[in-house]
Amino acid sequence: MSKRPIVYFGDPVLVTPTTPITTFDRHTDALVRDLLDTVDAPGHAGVAATQIGVGRRAFSYNVEGTIGYVINPEIVELSQESQEDSEGCLSVPGLWFPTRRATHAVVTGVDKRNNPVTVRGSGLMARCLQHETDHLDGMLYLDRLDRDTRREAMREVRRSAWFLREEPAEPTAPKLPSAFGGMS
């Protein structure tokens, strides 16, 4: 098991809803270990399986010294009170935008032995639980931005050194992923 490379915005795995994990075996153990190894790095608050190129429903978290994972997570509670703070994403590196999230969240799921797990959090942990669960539903935090902020975010994405890193074979305008949804 090892730290896995992060998949960047534009990869279809990031916008595809994940498949629940139904078999709890050595493959599940390996995925969990990879998620934990990958989240155990400076600046990594959470890593969804999609972010390491795996379309399965699991994520790891590393928030304020609390490290763990959840398989088949579902958000079962969100506070009515919300927080708006800058949010970033390993799959959209270097870009941070104000994103509204509930101040408290509860996620249920299972561990790698299929035992029930509940993770509760406020503040940054609540933000992480919502952000990572969104990934597993095929959603990026950029999708939660208001229209004007999203438009600016998409401009910044297109300007980023990591976006469309490969040179086109012919001198043509780059083809943007469908996730841009016609935005300028």
N, C-alpha and C positions, 0 to 999 in steps of 0.2 A: 504494500500500500504506500501511497505517497501523496505529496502535494501535487494537485492537478492544475494544468493551465486553465485560466478563465476564458470562457467564450464571450466574445464582444457583441454589442448591439449590431443587428443585421443578420445574425445567425438565426435560422428558422426555429431552432430548438427553444429559443427564448420566448417565442410567441405561440408556442404549441402547448396546450394543457397536458399535464403529465398523466401517466398511468399509475394507479395505485399499486403498491407492492403487496403481493399476495403470498409469495413464497419467502420464507425466512430461513435462508441457508447461507453458505459461504459467500455467495455473490452479494447478498444483502450485507453481510459482515464487511466485505471488501468496500462496498459503496459507503457505508457508514465511516469506516476508517479513512477513506479518501476525503470525505466531507470534513471530518474532524482534523485531519492533517492540513487540509487546504485552509480552513478557517483559522488555524493556529498560526497566524502571521500578523505582523503589525498592520493596523488599519482594516482588518477583516472582522466586521461585526457579525456577518452571516454569509453563508454560501448555500444556495439551492442547488439541487442535483442538475438542473438545467444549465446552471452556470459552469458546470464542468462537462457539459455535453451529454448528460444522461437524462432522458425523458421519464424519469421515475419520481414518485411523490415522496421526497425527503429533503430535509435541510439541516444544516448545523448552525450553531450560533456561538458567539464569543463576545459577550457584553459585560463590561465592568467586572471581569474575573469569573463570570459564570459561563462555562463551556458545556455544550450539550448538543443534542440532535433530536429530531422528531421525524418519525416515519408516518406517512399518510395524515399529515396535519390538517385540521379543520379549525377555523376560527369559530369559537362558540360564544364568545362574548366580546363586545366592544363598548367602551364607555360612551356616553352621549357627549361628554366633554372632549374637545379636540385640541390639538397642538399643531402649530405650523412652524416648521423649522427647516433648515437646509438639509436636504437628503441627497445622497450620492449612491453610486452603485458600482461594484467591481466590473460589471459588464458595460458600463458607460464611464470609463475612467476619467478622472480629473474634472468632472462636471458636477456641480451641486446646485440644486434649485429648491426654493421653498415648496414644501409638500405638506398638505394637511393630513393628519392621522389622528386616530383616537388616542387619548392619553393613557388608556389602560386596555389591555387585550388578554384574552385567554385562548390558548390553542390546546386542543386535545389530539392525540394520535397514539402511536405505539412505539415501543423500542424494538431493537433488532431480534428480540425473542417473542415479539407480538404481545408484550405486556402493556397495559394501558399507561399512558403518560399524559400529564397535564402540565403546561408551562404557562405561568401568569407573569405579566410584567407591566410596568408603568414607565413612562418616559422613553428612554432609548430602547429598552427591551420591548416595550409595546410597539414601537416603530419597527424594530427588527422583525418581530413576529408577523406583523402585517406585510412588510416588504417581502420577506421570504415566501410567505404563503401566496402572495400575488405572483411571484415568479412561477410557482408551481401551477398556477391557474393560467399561465401564458401572458401575464401582464407585467409591464415594467413600471417603475415609479413615474417615468415620463408620461405614461398614459393618464396619470392622476393630476397632472398639472393643468392649471386654467389655460384657456386657449392662447392668450398672448404669451404666457411663459413657455408653453409647449412650442410655440412657433420659434421663440428665441432659442430654446433648447435644441431644436432640430437644426437650426443654423450652426450652433456650436458643435453639435455632433458632426455635421458635414465638414467643419473646419478642423476637426481633431486629427492629429497625426495617426491615430490607431484606426480610424474609419477608412474603409476601402484602401487598405495598405498596398494592395497589388496594383501595379500599373495596368491599364487596359491594353489588350493586344493591339488594338487599332486606336488611332487618335480620335476618340469619340467622347461625348459627355458621359460621365459615370451614370450607371443605372442605379437608382436608389431603391432600397427594399420597400416592399408594399407597406411596411409599418409606418411610412411617412404619410400615408393616407391623403395625398394630394396637398399637403401643407407646404408652404414656401420656406 
